[in-house]
Amino acid sequence: MTGLEILRPAEAAKRLGVRTRVIIEAMYYDRLPRVRLDDGTLGIPADALDDFDPSVQVRSS
């Protein structure tokens, strides 16, 4: 194990104080890296939250 902490989207949202939807959208628009977990779901490396600004929103038209 490398010691890299992987968070589920709900936990990442809780740490940032935003809705889970903000994290899911950021993952969809490649603003946050995704890591596939053993159970098939996606997670986020905890250190990626340091550089993430949840106030920036990307919407497609």
N, C-alpha and C positions, 0 to 999 in steps of 0.2 A: 504494500500500500504506500502511496506517495504522500499521504497526509493531506491531500487536497479535499476540502470540504465541499460536498455537492448538496445544494439545497433544492427542495421542491419549490415550485412557484409560489405556493401559499406562504411558506416560511420566508422566502425572499421578500415578498410583499410586506409581511409583518415587520421584518427588520427595517425596511425603508419607510414604513408608515403609509403605504399606498394600497389601492385595491389590487387583488390578484389579477384582474383583467389588464392592468397596466403592464405587469410583468409578462403575461401571455402575449400581449401585442408587441412588446419589445422583443420577445423571442421570435415572433413571426416575422417582424421586419428586420431581423438580424442586428438589432441594437444590443442584444445580450447573447452570449454564446450558449449553445445548448449541448448537453451531455446526455446521451441515452443511458438510462439506468438499467439494471439487471431485469427489472420487471417490465421493461418496455416503455416506461414513461420518460419524460424529459426533465432534466434538472439543470441548475445553473451553478457554475463554480462560485463559491462565496466571495472570492476576491474580485470577481467581475462587478460586484455591487459597488466597489469603491469608486469606479469611474463612471457609473451610470447616473444620469440626470433624469429623474422621472418627470420633470416639468416639461421636457421636450417631447412633443407628441408628433408622430408621423402618421398621416392619414392618406390613404390613396383616394383618388377622385373617381 
